Amino acid sequence: MISNHSSNRRGFRKVRRNRDWGFCATTGKVRYGEMIDAKKALESAFHQRAAARLAGITSSNQVVRAYRCDDCRGYHTTSIPHAAYTSRRESLALV
Ligand SMILES: [Zn+2]
C-alpha cells in the first residue's frame, strides 16, 4: 500500500513526496513517513537556529532529535533531548 520508492519505470512520476504524511492523532505532531524525512527536518532546524544565532535572535524551531512513534508508526521531531533513550533506537533505525 505504501510505496514511497522512486520507480525506474518509464513515465512513472518520480516526485518524492516529503510532506504528505499528515499529522499524528496521538501527539498532534507532523508525521514523517521515514526517518530520513525526520532527519532532514532536524537538519533544516539546525540551519535555522544557526542563521537565527547569527542574526542575534532565537529560533523557535528547537527540535533536536527524531524518534519513531509507535502510535502512528511514523516519525516525529522533538525539542526534548533524550539521547540516552533514543540514540540506540535511532542507530538501529539507521542501519
Ligand atoms: Zn505519532
PDB file of the backbone (N, CA, C, O) and the ligand in Angstrom, with CONECT records:
HET     ZN  A 101       1
ATOM      1  N   MET A   1       0.832  -1.199   0.000  1.00  0.00           N
ATOM      2  CA  MET A   1       0.000   0.000   0.000  1.00  0.00           C
ATOM      3  C   MET A   1       0.869   1.253   0.000  1.00  0.00           C
ATOM      4  O   MET A   1       0.703   2.141  -0.836  1.00  0.00           O
ATOM      5  N   ILE A   2       1.784   1.307   0.937  1.00  0.00           N
ATOM      6  CA  ILE A   2       2.644   2.487   0.996  1.00  0.00           C
ATOM      7  C   ILE A   2       3.866   2.264   0.116  1.00  0.00           C
ATOM      8  O   ILE A   2       4.673   1.366   0.355  1.00  0.00           O
ATOM      9  N   SER A   3       3.979   3.094  -0.891  1.00  0.00           N
ATOM     10  CA  SER A   3       5.128   2.969  -1.766  1.00  0.00           C
ATOM     11  C   SER A   3       5.747   4.331  -1.973  1.00  0.00           C
ATOM     12  O   SER A   3       5.220   5.162  -2.712  1.00  0.00           O
ATOM     13  N   ASN A   4       6.841   4.547  -1.332  1.00  0.00           N
ATOM     14  CA  ASN A   4       7.494   5.850  -1.428  1.00  0.00           C
ATOM     15  C   ASN A   4       8.791   5.741  -2.204  1.00  0.00           C
ATOM     16  O   ASN A   4       9.583   6.682  -2.252  1.00  0.00           O
ATOM     17  N   HIS A   5       8.996   4.606  -2.798  1.00  0.00           N
ATOM     18  CA  HIS A   5      10.232   4.424  -3.536  1.00  0.00           C
ATOM     19  C   HIS A   5      10.101   5.018  -4.927  1.00  0.00           C
ATOM     20  O   HIS A   5       9.055   4.919  -5.570  1.00  0.00           O
ATOM     21  N   SER A   6      11.162   5.623  -5.369  1.00  0.00           N
ATOM     22  CA  SER A   6      11.116   6.145  -6.725  1.00  0.00           C
ATOM     23  C   SER A   6      11.218   4.976  -7.681  1.00  0.00           C
ATOM     24  O   SER A   6      11.953   4.017  -7.445  1.00  0.00           O
ATOM     25  N   SER A   7      10.494   5.071  -8.726  1.00  0.00           N
ATOM     26  CA  SER A   7      10.442   3.969  -9.671  1.00  0.00           C
ATOM     27  C   SER A   7      11.275   4.283 -10.890  1.00  0.00           C
ATOM     28  O   SER A   7      11.393   5.437 -11.303  1.00  0.00           O
ATOM     29  N   ASN A   8      11.842   3.259 -11.452  1.00  0.00           N
ATOM     30  CA  ASN A   8      12.607   3.450 -12.676  1.00  0.00           C
ATOM     31  C   ASN A   8      11.741   3.275 -13.915  1.00  0.00           C
ATOM     32  O   ASN A   8      12.181   3.490 -15.045  1.00  0.00           O
ATOM     33  N   ARG A   9      10.515   2.885 -13.672  1.00  0.00           N
ATOM     34  CA  ARG A   9       9.637   2.665 -14.815  1.00  0.00           C
ATOM     35  C   ARG A   9       9.447   3.934 -15.618  1.00  0.00           C
ATOM     36  O   ARG A   9       9.264   5.016 -15.061  1.00  0.00           O
ATOM     37  N   ARG A  10       9.490   3.798 -16.887  1.00  0.00           N
ATOM     38  CA  ARG A  10       9.340   4.932 -17.777  1.00  0.00           C
ATOM     39  C   ARG A  10       7.956   5.566 -17.608  1.00  0.00           C
ATOM     40  O   ARG A  10       6.937   4.877 -17.552  1.00  0.00           O
ATOM     41  N   GLY A  11       7.955   6.870 -17.529  1.00  0.00           N
ATOM     42  CA  GLY A  11       6.678   7.548 -17.467  1.00  0.00           C
ATOM     43  C   GLY A  11       6.112   7.635 -16.060  1.00  0.00           C
ATOM     44  O   GLY A  11       5.121   8.326 -15.822  1.00  0.00           O
ATOM     45  N   PHE A  12       6.730   6.947 -15.152  1.00  0.00           N
ATOM     46  CA  PHE A  12       6.250   6.999 -13.771  1.00  0.00           C
ATOM     47  C   PHE A  12       6.809   8.248 -13.115  1.00  0.00           C
ATOM     48  O   PHE A  12       8.011   8.509 -13.169  1.00  0.00           O
ATOM     49  N   ARG A  13       5.945   8.999 -12.509  1.00  0.00           N
ATOM     50  CA  ARG A  13       6.403  10.234 -11.876  1.00  0.00           C
ATOM     51  C   ARG A  13       7.332   9.947 -10.717  1.00  0.00           C
ATOM     52  O   ARG A  13       6.992   9.185  -9.812  1.00  0.00           O
ATOM     53  N   LYS A  14       8.482  10.545 -10.743  1.00  0.00           N
ATOM     54  CA  LYS A  14       9.485  10.256  -9.718  1.00  0.00           C
ATOM     55  C   LYS A  14       9.464  11.268  -8.583  1.00  0.00           C
ATOM     56  O   LYS A  14      10.373  11.307  -7.755  1.00  0.00           O
ATOM     57  N   VAL A  15       8.440  12.068  -8.553  1.00  0.00           N
ATOM     58  CA  VAL A  15       8.345  13.075  -7.497  1.00  0.00           C
ATOM     59  C   VAL A  15       8.242  12.375  -6.151  1.00  0.00           C
ATOM     60  O   VAL A  15       7.386  11.518  -5.933  1.00  0.00           O
ATOM     61  N   ARG A  16       9.124  12.760  -5.271  1.00  0.00           N
ATOM     62  CA  ARG A  16       9.106  12.152  -3.952  1.00  0.00           C
ATOM     63  C   ARG A  16       8.369  13.085  -3.007  1.00  0.00           C
ATOM     64  O   ARG A  16       8.764  14.236  -2.822  1.00  0.00           O
ATOM     65  N   ARG A  17       7.317  12.591  -2.422  1.00  0.00           N
ATOM     66  CA  ARG A  17       6.547  13.442  -1.539  1.00  0.00           C
ATOM     67  C   ARG A  17       7.114  13.411  -0.135  1.00  0.00           C
ATOM     68  O   ARG A  17       7.237  12.354   0.485  1.00  0.00           O
ATOM     69  N   ASN A  18       7.453  14.583   0.348  1.00  0.00           N
ATOM     70  CA  ASN A  18       8.034  14.658   1.685  1.00  0.00           C
ATOM     71  C   ASN A  18       7.020  15.069   2.744  1.00  0.00           C
ATOM     72  O   ASN A  18       7.149  14.712   3.915  1.00  0.00           O
ATOM     73  N   ARG A  19       6.037  15.804   2.332  1.00  0.00           N
ATOM     74  CA  ARG A  19       5.156  16.419   3.345  1.00  0.00           C
ATOM     75  C   ARG A  19       3.731  15.889   3.200  1.00  0.00           C
ATOM     76  O   ARG A  19       2.764  16.636   3.352  1.00  0.00           O
ATOM     77  N   ASP A  20       3.617  14.662   2.919  1.00  0.00           N
ATOM     78  CA  ASP A  20       2.287  14.149   2.641  1.00  0.00           C
ATOM     79  C   ASP A  20       1.847  13.130   3.683  1.00  0.00           C
ATOM     80  O   ASP A  20       1.007  12.273   3.407  1.00  0.00           O
ATOM     81  N   TRP A  21       2.408  13.225   4.860  1.00  0.00           N
ATOM     82  CA  TRP A  21       2.145  12.199   5.869  1.00  0.00           C
ATOM     83  C   TRP A  21       1.139  12.647   6.916  1.00  0.00           C
ATOM     84  O   TRP A  21       0.785  11.880   7.811  1.00  0.00           O
ATOM     85  N   GLY A  22       0.688  13.863   6.808  1.00  0.00           N
ATOM     86  CA  GLY A  22      -0.351  14.319   7.725  1.00  0.00           C
ATOM     87  C   GLY A  22       0.145  14.525   9.138  1.00  0.00           C
ATOM     88  O   GLY A  22       1.313  14.832   9.377  1.00  0.00           O
ATOM     89  N   PHE A  23      -0.774  14.347  10.062  1.00  0.00           N
ATOM     90  CA  PHE A  23      -0.444  14.577  11.464  1.00  0.00           C
ATOM     91  C   PHE A  23      -0.753  13.336  12.281  1.00  0.00           C
ATOM     92  O   PHE A  23      -1.561  12.492  11.895  1.00  0.00           O
ATOM     93  N   CYS A  24      -0.091  13.255  13.408  1.00  0.00           N
ATOM     94  CA  CYS A  24      -0.297  12.131  14.310  1.00  0.00           C
ATOM     95  C   CYS A  24      -1.514  12.403  15.191  1.00  0.00           C
ATOM     96  O   CYS A  24      -1.612  13.460  15.814  1.00  0.00           O
ATOM     97  N   ALA A  25      -2.421  11.462  15.240  1.00  0.00           N
ATOM     98  CA  ALA A  25      -3.631  11.647  16.036  1.00  0.00           C
ATOM     99  C   ALA A  25      -3.320  11.689  17.526  1.00  0.00           C
ATOM    100  O   ALA A  25      -4.034  12.333  18.295  1.00  0.00           O
ATOM    101  N   THR A  26      -2.265  11.009  17.932  1.00  0.00           N
ATOM    102  CA  THR A  26      -1.924  10.930  19.352  1.00  0.00           C
ATOM    103  C   THR A  26      -1.174  12.167  19.835  1.00  0.00           C
ATOM    104  O   THR A  26      -1.515  12.745  20.867  1.00  0.00           O
ATOM    105  N   THR A  27      -0.164  12.564  19.090  1.00  0.00           N
ATOM    106  CA  THR A  27       0.673  13.678  19.537  1.00  0.00           C
ATOM    107  C   THR A  27       0.285  15.000  18.888  1.00  0.00           C
ATOM    108  O   THR A  27       0.639  16.066  19.390  1.00  0.00           O
ATOM    109  N   GLY A  28      -0.443  14.936  17.770  1.00  0.00           N
ATOM    110  CA  GLY A  28      -0.789  16.152  17.045  1.00  0.00           C
ATOM    111  C   GLY A  28       0.389  16.721  16.274  1.00  0.00           C
ATOM    112  O   GLY A  28       0.310  17.809  15.705  1.00  0.00           O
ATOM    113  N   LYS A  29       1.474  15.974  16.262  1.00  0.00           N
ATOM    114  CA  LYS A  29       2.676  16.450  15.582  1.00  0.00           C
ATOM    115  C   LYS A  29       2.650  16.097  14.108  1.00  0.00           C
ATOM    116  O   LYS A  29       1.898  15.235  13.654  1.00  0.00           O
ATOM    117  N   VAL A  30       3.506  16.804  13.379  1.00  0.00           N
ATOM    118  CA  VAL A  30       3.693  16.472  11.973  1.00  0.00           C
ATOM    119  C   VAL A  30       4.314  15.087  11.877  1.00  0.00           C
ATOM    120  O   VAL A  30       5.248  14.758  12.609  1.00  0.00           O
ATOM    121  N   ARG A  31       3.797  14.299  10.985  1.00  0.00           N
ATOM    122  CA  ARG A  31       4.361  12.966  10.789  1.00  0.00           C
ATOM    123  C   ARG A  31       5.379  12.980   9.660  1.00  0.00           C
ATOM    124  O   ARG A  31       5.216  13.675   8.657  1.00  0.00           O
ATOM    125  N   TYR A  32       6.427  12.198   9.848  1.00  0.00           N
ATOM    126  CA  TYR A  32       7.358  11.934   8.764  1.00  0.00           C
ATOM    127  C   TYR A  32       7.292  10.448   8.489  1.00  0.00           C
ATOM    128  O   TYR A  32       7.341   9.627   9.405  1.00  0.00           O
ATOM    129  N   GLY A  33       7.182  10.120   7.234  1.00  0.00           N
ATOM    130  CA  GLY A  33       6.995   8.717   6.890  1.00  0.00           C
ATOM    131  C   GLY A  33       8.227   7.870   7.087  1.00  0.00           C
ATOM    132  O   GLY A  33       8.143   6.666   7.329  1.00  0.00           O
ATOM    133  N   GLU A  34       9.379   8.516   6.980  1.00  0.00           N
ATOM    134  CA  GLU A  34      10.624   7.772   7.127  1.00  0.00           C
ATOM    135  C   GLU A  34      11.578   8.568   7.991  1.00  0.00           C
ATOM    136  O   GLU A  34      11.482   9.790   8.094  1.00  0.00           O
ATOM    137  N   MET A  35      12.501   7.848   8.610  1.00  0.00           N
ATOM    138  CA  MET A  35      13.469   8.511   9.467  1.00  0.00           C
ATOM    139  C   MET A  35      14.248   9.569   8.698  1.00  0.00           C
ATOM    140  O   MET A  35      14.591  10.614   9.252  1.00  0.00           O
ATOM    141  N   ILE A  36      14.527   9.308   7.437  1.00  0.00           N
ATOM    142  CA  ILE A  36      15.307  10.268   6.653  1.00  0.00           C
ATOM    143  C   ILE A  36      14.564  11.597   6.541  1.00  0.00           C
ATOM    144  O   ILE A  36      15.187  12.659   6.532  1.00  0.00           O
ATOM    145  N   ASP A  37      13.251  11.540   6.457  1.00  0.00           N
ATOM    146  CA  ASP A  37      12.478  12.779   6.367  1.00  0.00           C
ATOM    147  C   ASP A  37      12.557  13.560   7.677  1.00  0.00           C
ATOM    148  O   ASP A  37      12.688  14.784   7.679  1.00  0.00           O
ATOM    149  N   ALA A  38      12.477  12.838   8.775  1.00  0.00           N
ATOM    150  CA  ALA A  38      12.589  13.489  10.082  1.00  0.00           C
ATOM    151  C   ALA A  38      13.986  14.077  10.256  1.00  0.00           C
ATOM    152  O   ALA A  38      14.148  15.165  10.810  1.00  0.00           O
ATOM    153  N   LYS A  39      14.990  13.351   9.780  1.00  0.00           N
ATOM    154  CA  LYS A  39      16.369  13.834   9.878  1.00  0.00           C
ATOM    155  C   LYS A  39      16.558  15.101   9.054  1.00  0.00           C
ATOM    156  O   LYS A  39      17.275  16.019   9.452  1.00  0.00           O
ATOM    157  N   LYS A  40      15.909  15.133   7.911  1.00  0.00           N
ATOM    158  CA  LYS A  40      16.000  16.338   7.082  1.00  0.00           C
ATOM    159  C   LYS A  40      15.382  17.522   7.803  1.00  0.00           C
ATOM    160  O   LYS A  40      15.897  18.638   7.742  1.00  0.00           O
ATOM    161  N   ALA A  41      14.275  17.271   8.484  1.00  0.00           N
ATOM    162  CA  ALA A  41      13.620  18.339   9.239  1.00  0.00           C
ATOM    163  C   ALA A  41      14.534  18.825  10.355  1.00  0.00           C
ATOM    164  O   ALA A  41      14.608  20.022  10.635  1.00  0.00           O
ATOM    165  N   LEU A  42      15.233  17.882  10.992  1.00  0.00           N
ATOM    166  CA  LEU A  42      16.173  18.274  12.049  1.00  0.00           C
ATOM    167  C   LEU A  42      17.284  19.122  11.473  1.00  0.00           C
ATOM    168  O   LEU A  42      17.693  20.126  12.055  1.00  0.00           O
ATOM    169  N   GLU A  43      17.763  18.699  10.318  1.00  0.00           N
ATOM    170  CA  GLU A  43      18.854  19.414   9.693  1.00  0.00           C
ATOM    171  C   GLU A  43      18.455  20.840   9.360  1.00  0.00           C
ATOM    172  O   GLU A  43      19.223  21.776   9.587  1.00  0.00           O
ATOM    173  N   SER A  44      17.257  21.005   8.823  1.00  0.00           N
ATOM    174  CA  SER A  44      16.843  22.363   8.479  1.00  0.00           C
ATOM    175  C   SER A  44      16.625  23.184   9.738  1.00  0.00           C
ATOM    176  O   SER A  44      16.809  24.401   9.722  1.00  0.00           O
ATOM    177  N   ALA A  45      16.233  22.529  10.836  1.00  0.00           N
ATOM    178  CA  ALA A  45      16.094  23.243  12.107  1.00  0.00           C
ATOM    179  C   ALA A  45      17.464  23.721  12.595  1.00  0.00           C
ATOM    180  O   ALA A  45      17.595  24.827  13.120  1.00  0.00           O
ATOM    181  N   PHE A  46      18.487  22.869  12.413  1.00  0.00           N
ATOM    182  CA  PHE A  46      19.844  23.270  12.798  1.00  0.00           C
ATOM    183  C   PHE A  46      20.272  24.509  12.022  1.00  0.00           C
ATOM    184  O   PHE A  46      20.838  25.453  12.575  1.00  0.00           O
ATOM    185  N   HIS A  47      19.983  24.476  10.721  1.00  0.00           N
ATOM    186  CA  HIS A  47      20.366  25.617   9.884  1.00  0.00           C
ATOM    187  C   HIS A  47      19.601  26.872  10.295  1.00  0.00           C
ATOM    188  O   HIS A  47      20.153  27.971  10.347  1.00  0.00           O
ATOM    189  N   GLN A  48      18.318  26.676  10.584  1.00  0.00           N
ATOM    190  CA  GLN A  48      17.501  27.818  11.018  1.00  0.00           C
ATOM    191  C   GLN A  48      18.066  28.430  12.288  1.00  0.00           C
ATOM    192  O   GLN A  48      18.146  29.652  12.422  1.00  0.00           O
ATOM    193  N   ARG A  49      18.463  27.558  13.231  1.00  0.00           N
ATOM    194  CA  ARG A  49      18.992  28.065  14.503  1.00  0.00           C
ATOM    195  C   ARG A  49      20.318  28.781  14.294  1.00  0.00           C
ATOM    196  O   ARG A  49      20.582  29.816  14.907  1.00  0.00           O
ATOM    197  N   ALA A  50      21.149  28.217  13.421  1.00  0.00           N
ATOM    198  CA  ALA A  50      22.437  28.845  13.139  1.00  0.00           C
ATOM    199  C   ALA A  50      22.224  30.223  12.530  1.00  0.00           C
ATOM    200  O   ALA A  50      22.891  31.188  12.905  1.00  0.00           O
ATOM    201  N   ALA A  51      21.290  30.308  11.586  1.00  0.00           N
ATOM    202  CA  ALA A  51      21.006  31.588  10.940  1.00  0.00           C
ATOM    203  C   ALA A  51      20.435  32.571  11.949  1.00  0.00           C
ATOM    204  O   ALA A  51      20.767  33.756  11.927  1.00  0.00           O
ATOM    205  N   ALA A  52      19.577  32.077  12.833  1.00  0.00           N
ATOM    206  CA  ALA A  52      18.963  32.940  13.843  1.00  0.00           C
ATOM    207  C   ALA A  52      20.029  33.465  14.805  1.00  0.00           C
ATOM    208  O   ALA A  52      20.015  34.632  15.199  1.00  0.00           O
ATOM    209  N   ARG A  53      20.954  32.573  15.174  1.00  0.00           N
ATOM    210  CA  ARG A  53      22.028  32.977  16.092  1.00  0.00           C
ATOM    211  C   ARG A  53      22.851  34.109  15.487  1.00  0.00           C
ATOM    212  O   ARG A  53      23.187  35.087  16.154  1.00  0.00           O
ATOM    213  N   LEU A  54      23.165  33.948  14.206  1.00  0.00           N
ATOM    214  CA  LEU A  54      23.939  34.985  13.531  1.00  0.00           C
ATOM    215  C   LEU A  54      23.187  36.300  13.513  1.00  0.00           C
ATOM    216  O   LEU A  54      23.784  37.374  13.586  1.00  0.00           O
ATOM    217  N   ALA A  55      21.871  36.205  13.416  1.00  0.00           N
ATOM    218  CA  ALA A  55      21.034  37.407  13.374  1.00  0.00           C
ATOM    219  C   ALA A  55      20.768  37.944  14.774  1.00  0.00           C
ATOM    220  O   ALA A  55      20.144  38.992  14.941  1.00  0.00           O
ATOM    221  N   GLY A  56      21.248  37.212  15.780  1.00  0.00           N
ATOM    222  CA  GLY A  56      21.086  37.678  17.144  1.00  0.00           C
ATOM    223  C   GLY A  56      19.720  37.401  17.734  1.00  0.00           C
ATOM    224  O   GLY A  56      19.322  38.017  18.723  1.00  0.00           O
ATOM    225  N   ILE A  57      19.001  36.465  17.120  1.00  0.00           N
ATOM    226  CA  ILE A  57      17.694  36.113  17.661  1.00  0.00           C
ATOM    227  C   ILE A  57      17.665  34.618  17.978  1.00  0.00           C
ATOM    228  O   ILE A  57      18.577  33.875  17.615  1.00  0.00           O
ATOM    229  N   THR A  58      16.621  34.201  18.648  1.00  0.00           N
ATOM    230  CA  THR A  58      16.484  32.790  18.983  1.00  0.00           C
ATOM    231  C   THR A  58      15.414  32.155  18.105  1.00  0.00           C
ATOM    232  O   THR A  58      14.275  32.620  18.052  1.00  0.00           O
ATOM    233  N   SER A  59      15.794  31.105  17.432  1.00  0.00           N
ATOM    234  CA  SER A  59      14.826  30.412  16.586  1.00  0.00           C
ATOM    235  C   SER A  59      13.823  29.663  17.445  1.00  0.00           C
ATOM    236  O   SER A  59      14.168  29.100  18.484  1.00  0.00           O
ATOM    237  N   SER A  60      12.581  29.667  16.996  1.00  0.00           N
ATOM    238  CA  SER A  60      11.563  28.928  17.744  1.00  0.00           C
ATOM    239  C   SER A  60      11.605  27.440  17.391  1.00  0.00           C
ATOM    240  O   SER A  60      10.967  26.606  18.034  1.00  0.00           O
ATOM    241  N   ASN A  61      12.356  27.147  16.376  1.00  0.00           N
ATOM    242  CA  ASN A  61      12.457  25.755  15.944  1.00  0.00           C
ATOM    243  C   ASN A  61      13.590  25.070  16.695  1.00  0.00           C
ATOM    244  O   ASN A  61      14.742  25.096  16.264  1.00  0.00           O
ATOM    245  N   GLN A  62      13.247  24.456  17.823  1.00  0.00           N
ATOM    246  CA  GLN A  62      14.272  23.927  18.721  1.00  0.00           C
ATOM    247  C   GLN A  62      14.395  22.403  18.673  1.00  0.00           C
ATOM    248  O   GLN A  62      14.987  21.799  19.567  1.00  0.00           O
ATOM    249  N   VAL A  63      13.851  21.799  17.656  1.00  0.00           N
ATOM    250  CA  VAL A  63      13.902  20.339  17.622  1.00  0.00           C
ATOM    251  C   VAL A  63      15.335  19.834  17.549  1.00  0.00           C
ATOM    252  O   VAL A  63      16.158  20.373  16.809  1.00  0.00           O
ATOM    253  N   VAL A  64      15.618  18.815  18.308  1.00  0.00           N
ATOM    254  CA  VAL A  64      16.983  18.298  18.355  1.00  0.00           C
ATOM    255  C   VAL A  64      17.079  16.811  18.036  1.00  0.00           C
ATOM    256  O   VAL A  64      18.171  16.284  17.824  1.00  0.00           O
ATOM    257  N   ARG A  65      15.952  16.151  18.003  1.00  0.00           N
ATOM    258  CA  ARG A  65      16.056  14.726  17.694  1.00  0.00           C
ATOM    259  C   ARG A  65      14.774  14.224  17.050  1.00  0.00           C
ATOM    260  O   ARG A  65      13.719  14.856  17.114  1.00  0.00           O
ATOM    261  N   ALA A  66      14.908  13.075  16.435  1.00  0.00           N
ATOM    262  CA  ALA A  66      13.770  12.437  15.801  1.00  0.00           C
ATOM    263  C   ALA A  66      13.551  11.090  16.455  1.00  0.00           C
ATOM    264  O   ALA A  66      14.495  10.449  16.915  1.00  0.00           O
ATOM    265  N   TYR A  67      12.313  10.670  16.494  1.00  0.00           N
ATOM    266  CA  TYR A  67      12.042   9.369  17.097  1.00  0.00           C
ATOM    267  C   TYR A  67      10.876   8.698  16.382  1.00  0.00           C
ATOM    268  O   TYR A  67      10.059   9.351  15.735  1.00  0.00           O
ATOM    269  N   ARG A  68      10.824   7.413  16.514  1.00  0.00           N
ATOM    270  CA  ARG A  68       9.770   6.620  15.917  1.00  0.00           C
ATOM    271  C   ARG A  68       8.562   6.655  16.837  1.00  0.00           C
ATOM    272  O   ARG A  68       8.695   6.478  18.048  1.00  0.00           O
ATOM    273  N   CYS A  69       7.386   6.884  16.270  1.00  0.00           N
ATOM    274  CA  CYS A  69       6.169   6.911  17.062  1.00  0.00           C
ATOM    275  C   CYS A  69       5.438   5.580  16.905  1.00  0.00           C
ATOM    276  O   CYS A  69       5.112   5.156  15.796  1.00  0.00           O
ATOM    277  N   ASP A  70       5.195   4.945  18.022  1.00  0.00           N
ATOM    278  CA  ASP A  70       4.533   3.644  17.971  1.00  0.00           C
ATOM    279  C   ASP A  70       3.048   3.772  17.672  1.00  0.00           C
ATOM    280  O   ASP A  70       2.413   2.808  17.244  1.00  0.00           O
ATOM    281  N   ASP A  71       2.493   4.953  17.896  1.00  0.00           N
ATOM    282  CA  ASP A  71       1.059   5.144  17.693  1.00  0.00           C
ATOM    283  C   ASP A  71       0.690   5.313  16.225  1.00  0.00           C
ATOM    284  O   ASP A  71      -0.243   4.681  15.731  1.00  0.00           O
ATOM    285  N   CYS A  72       1.433   6.170  15.536  1.00  0.00           N
ATOM    286  CA  CYS A  72       1.097   6.403  14.129  1.00  0.00           C
ATOM    287  C   CYS A  72       2.080   5.700  13.205  1.00  0.00           C
ATOM    288  O   CYS A  72       1.920   5.729  11.984  1.00  0.00           O
ATOM    289  N   ARG A  73       3.081   5.078  13.776  1.00  0.00           N
ATOM    290  CA  ARG A  73       4.087   4.345  13.025  1.00  0.00           C
ATOM    291  C   ARG A  73       4.845   5.228  12.055  1.00  0.00           C
ATOM    292  O   ARG A  73       5.381   4.768  11.047  1.00  0.00           O
ATOM    293  N   GLY A  74       4.874   6.502  12.383  1.00  0.00           N
ATOM    294  CA  GLY A  74       5.683   7.434  11.609  1.00  0.00           C
ATOM    295  C   GLY A  74       6.817   7.933  12.483  1.00  0.00           C
ATOM    296  O   GLY A  74       7.172   7.306  13.481  1.00  0.00           O
ATOM    297  N   TYR A  75       7.374   9.057  12.101  1.00  0.00           N
ATOM    298  CA  TYR A  75       8.465   9.642  12.875  1.00  0.00           C
ATOM    299  C   TYR A  75       8.118  11.073  13.240  1.00  0.00           C
ATOM    300  O   TYR A  75       7.440  11.768  12.484  1.00  0.00           O
ATOM    301  N   HIS A  76       8.575  11.503  14.382  1.00  0.00           N
ATOM    302  CA  HIS A  76       8.351  12.868  14.817  1.00  0.00           C
ATOM    303  C   HIS A  76       9.682  13.483  15.237  1.00  0.00           C
ATOM    304  O   HIS A  76      10.664  12.791  15.506  1.00  0.00           O
ATOM    305  N   THR A  77       9.668  14.814  15.282  1.00  0.00           N
ATOM    306  CA  THR A  77      10.826  15.518  15.838  1.00  0.00           C
ATOM    307  C   THR A  77      10.405  16.116  17.163  1.00  0.00           C
ATOM    308  O   THR A  77       9.228  16.403  17.384  1.00  0.00           O
ATOM    309  N   THR A  78      11.369  16.300  18.036  1.00  0.00           N
ATOM    310  CA  THR A  78      11.082  16.865  19.349  1.00  0.00           C
ATOM    311  C   THR A  78      12.233  17.736  19.809  1.00  0.00           C
ATOM    312  O   THR A  78      13.376  17.555  19.391  1.00  0.00           O
ATOM    313  N   SER A  79      11.912  18.686  20.680  1.00  0.00           N
ATOM    314  CA  SER A  79      12.955  19.558  21.213  1.00  0.00           C
ATOM    315  C   SER A  79      13.521  19.020  22.512  1.00  0.00           C
ATOM    316  O   SER A  79      14.432  19.610  23.093  1.00  0.00           O
ATOM    317  N   ILE A  80      12.985  17.906  22.966  1.00  0.00           N
ATOM    318  CA  ILE A  80      13.444  17.343  24.235  1.00  0.00           C
ATOM    319  C   ILE A  80      14.590  16.366  23.987  1.00  0.00           C
ATOM    320  O   ILE A  80      14.394  15.308  23.389  1.00  0.00           O
ATOM    321  N   PRO A  81      15.779  16.727  24.447  1.00  0.00           N
ATOM    322  CA  PRO A  81      16.898  15.800  24.267  1.00  0.00           C
ATOM    323  C   PRO A  81      16.701  14.589  25.169  1.00  0.00           C
ATOM    324  O   PRO A  81      16.481  14.730  26.372  1.00  0.00           O
ATOM    325  N   HIS A  82      16.779  13.449  24.606  1.00  0.00           N
ATOM    326  CA  HIS A  82      16.504  12.249  25.371  1.00  0.00           C
ATOM    327  C   HIS A  82      17.522  11.222  24.884  1.00  0.00           C
ATOM    328  O   HIS A  82      17.215  10.049  24.672  1.00  0.00           O
ATOM    329  N   ALA A  83      18.719  11.708  24.722  1.00  0.00           N
ATOM    330  CA  ALA A  83      19.727  10.963  23.976  1.00  0.00           C
ATOM    331  C   ALA A  83      19.929   9.546  24.483  1.00  0.00           C
ATOM    332  O   ALA A  83      20.066   8.609  23.696  1.00  0.00           O
ATOM    333  N   ALA A  84      19.946   9.396  25.791  1.00  0.00           N
ATOM    334  CA  ALA A  84      20.250   8.085  26.347  1.00  0.00           C
ATOM    335  C   ALA A  84      19.232   7.054  25.880  1.00  0.00           C
ATOM    336  O   ALA A  84      19.551   5.886  25.657  1.00  0.00           O
ATOM    337  N   TYR A  85      17.993   7.525  25.741  1.00  0.00           N
ATOM    338  CA  TYR A  85      16.935   6.605  25.365  1.00  0.00           C
ATOM    339  C   TYR A  85      16.889   6.362  23.863  1.00  0.00           C
ATOM    340  O   TYR A  85      16.718   5.228  23.414  1.00  0.00           O
ATOM    341  N   THR A  86      17.042   7.435  23.088  1.00  0.00           N
ATOM    342  CA  THR A  86      16.814   7.291  21.652  1.00  0.00           C
ATOM    343  C   THR A  86      18.034   6.902  20.853  1.00  0.00           C
ATOM    344  O   THR A  86      17.903   6.313  19.780  1.00  0.00           O
ATOM    345  N   SER A  87      19.212   7.213  21.342  1.00  0.00           N
ATOM    346  CA  SER A  87      20.363   7.019  20.471  1.00  0.00           C
ATOM    347  C   SER A  87      20.446   5.577  19.979  1.00  0.00           C
ATOM    348  O   SER A  87      20.839   5.316  18.842  1.00  0.00           O
ATOM    349  N   ARG A  88      20.074   4.656  20.844  1.00  0.00           N
ATOM    350  CA  ARG A  88      20.134   3.253  20.428  1.00  0.00           C
ATOM    351  C   ARG A  88      19.083   2.951  19.377  1.00  0.00           C
ATOM    352  O   ARG A  88      19.353   2.290  18.374  1.00  0.00           O
ATOM    353  N   ARG A  89      17.864   3.453  19.629  1.00  0.00           N
ATOM    354  CA  ARG A  89      16.801   3.168  18.670  1.00  0.00           C
ATOM    355  C   ARG A  89      17.100   3.812  17.329  1.00  0.00           C
ATOM    356  O   ARG A  89      16.880   3.221  16.272  1.00  0.00           O
ATOM    357  N   GLU A  90      17.606   5.034  17.393  1.00  0.00           N
ATOM    358  CA  GLU A  90      17.886   5.730  16.144  1.00  0.00           C
ATOM    359  C   GLU A  90      18.961   5.042  15.364  1.00  0.00           C
ATOM    360  O   GLU A  90      18.870   4.903  14.144  1.00  0.00           O
ATOM    361  N   SER A  91      19.995   4.603  16.075  1.00  0.00           N
ATOM    362  CA  SER A  91      21.073   3.962  15.328  1.00  0.00           C
ATOM    363  C   SER A  91      20.566   2.646  14.738  1.00  0.00           C
ATOM    364  O   SER A  91      20.997   2.226  13.664  1.00  0.00           O
ATOM    365  N   LEU A  92      19.657   2.011  15.449  1.00  0.00           N
ATOM    366  CA  LEU A  92      19.060   0.801  14.881  1.00  0.00           C
ATOM    367  C   LEU A  92      18.286   1.125  13.624  1.00  0.00           C
ATOM    368  O   LEU A  92      18.367   0.417  12.620  1.00  0.00           O
ATOM    369  N   ALA A  93      17.525   2.221  13.698  1.00  0.00           N
ATOM    370  CA  ALA A  93      16.674   2.586  12.576  1.00  0.00           C
ATOM    371  C   ALA A  93      17.504   3.005  11.370  1.00  0.00           C
ATOM    372  O   ALA A  93      17.054   2.900  10.229  1.00  0.00           O
ATOM    373  N   LEU A  94      18.688   3.468  11.625  1.00  0.00           N
ATOM    374  CA  LEU A  94      19.508   3.982  10.528  1.00  0.00           C
ATOM    375  C   LEU A  94      20.361   2.907   9.882  1.00  0.00           C
ATOM    376  O   LEU A  94      20.929   3.122   8.811  1.00  0.00           O
ATOM    377  N   VAL A  95      20.454   1.780  10.508  1.00  0.00           N
ATOM    378  CA  VAL A  95      21.301   0.711   9.948  1.00  0.00           C
ATOM    379  C   VAL A  95      20.708   0.220   8.639  1.00  0.00           C
ATOM    380  O   VAL A  95      21.266  -0.677   8.007  1.00  0.00           O
TER     381      VAL A  95
HETATM  382 ZN    ZN A 101       2.756   9.645  16.076  1.00  0.00          ZN2+
END
